[in-house]
Amino acid sequence: MGFQKTFKALSDPVRREILIMLRNGPMPAGEIASKFEMTGATISYHLSQLKKAGLVAENKQKNYIYYELNSSVFEELMLWLSQFGGEKR
């Protein structure tokens, strides 16, 4: 996993909000966009950055693109972060 891309994607509050929205399951791009007061192109850019970082996956169904969390990347990130907690040696 490229941690640089992951942390860059997570640094933006809009992208973090999108990830929170996707906790409940896949959502079409249009529904995600409807939750924000910004252009569709801007939301598309944010989704693209999340996809490049591997945090979300897209699934095309008919005329819609659904986005969903890629839990394996979150699990890997949590595993890496967990090494910084706990007792000091």
Contacts in CASP RR format, 6 or more apart in sequence:
PFRMAT RR
TARGET T0000
AUTHOR 0000-0000-0000
METHOD contacts of the structure
MODEL  1
MGFQKTFKALSDPVRREILIMLRNGPMPAGEIASKFEMTGATISYHLSQL
KKAGLVAENKQKNYIYYELNSSVFEELMLWLSQFGGEKR
1 54 0 8 1.000
1 73 0 8 1.000
1 76 0 8 1.000
1 77 0 8 1.000
2 53 0 8 1.000
3 77 0 8 1.000
3 80 0 8 1.000
5 52 0 8 1.000
5 53 0 8 1.000
5 54 0 8 1.000
6 53 0 8 1.000
6 54 0 8 1.000
6 55 0 8 1.000
6 73 0 8 1.000
6 77 0 8 1.000
8 49 0 8 1.000
8 53 0 8 1.000
9 15 0 8 1.000
9 49 0 8 1.000
9 50 0 8 1.000
9 52 0 8 1.000
9 53 0 8 1.000
9 54 0 8 1.000
9 55 0 8 1.000
10 16 0 8 1.000
10 19 0 8 1.000
10 53 0 8 1.000
10 55 0 8 1.000
12 46 0 8 1.000
12 49 0 8 1.000
14 36 0 8 1.000
14 38 0 8 1.000
14 46 0 8 1.000
15 46 0 8 1.000
15 49 0 8 1.000
15 50 0 8 1.000
17 35 0 8 1.000
17 36 0 8 1.000
18 32 0 8 1.000
18 46 0 8 1.000
18 47 0 8 1.000
18 50 0 8 1.000
18 56 0 8 1.000
18 67 0 8 1.000
19 50 0 8 1.000
19 55 0 8 1.000
19 56 0 8 1.000
19 69 0 8 1.000
21 27 0 8 1.000
21 32 0 8 1.000
21 35 0 8 1.000
22 56 0 8 1.000
22 67 0 8 1.000
22 68 0 8 1.000
22 69 0 8 1.000
23 69 0 8 1.000
25 68 0 8 1.000
25 69 0 8 1.000
26 59 0 8 1.000
26 66 0 8 1.000
26 67 0 8 1.000
26 68 0 8 1.000
27 66 0 8 1.000
27 67 0 8 1.000
27 68 0 8 1.000
28 64 0 8 1.000
28 65 0 8 1.000
28 66 0 8 1.000
28 67 0 8 1.000
29 43 0 8 1.000
29 44 0 8 1.000
29 47 0 8 1.000
29 64 0 8 1.000
29 65 0 8 1.000
29 66 0 8 1.000
29 67 0 8 1.000
30 43 0 8 1.000
30 64 0 8 1.000
32 43 0 8 1.000
32 47 0 8 1.000
32 67 0 8 1.000
33 40 0 8 1.000
33 43 0 8 1.000
36 42 0 8 1.000
36 43 0 8 1.000
47 56 0 8 1.000
47 58 0 8 1.000
47 67 0 8 1.000
50 56 0 8 1.000
50 67 0 8 1.000
51 57 0 8 1.000
51 58 0 8 1.000
51 67 0 8 1.000
53 73 0 8 1.000
54 70 0 8 1.000
54 73 0 8 1.000
55 69 0 8 1.000
55 70 0 8 1.000
55 73 0 8 1.000
55 74 0 8 1.000
56 67 0 8 1.000
56 68 0 8 1.000
56 69 0 8 1.000
56 70 0 8 1.000
57 67 0 8 1.000
57 68 0 8 1.000
57 69 0 8 1.000
57 70 0 8 1.000
58 65 0 8 1.000
58 66 0 8 1.000
58 67 0 8 1.000
58 68 0 8 1.000
59 65 0 8 1.000
59 66 0 8 1.000
59 67 0 8 1.000
59 68 0 8 1.000
60 66 0 8 1.000
END
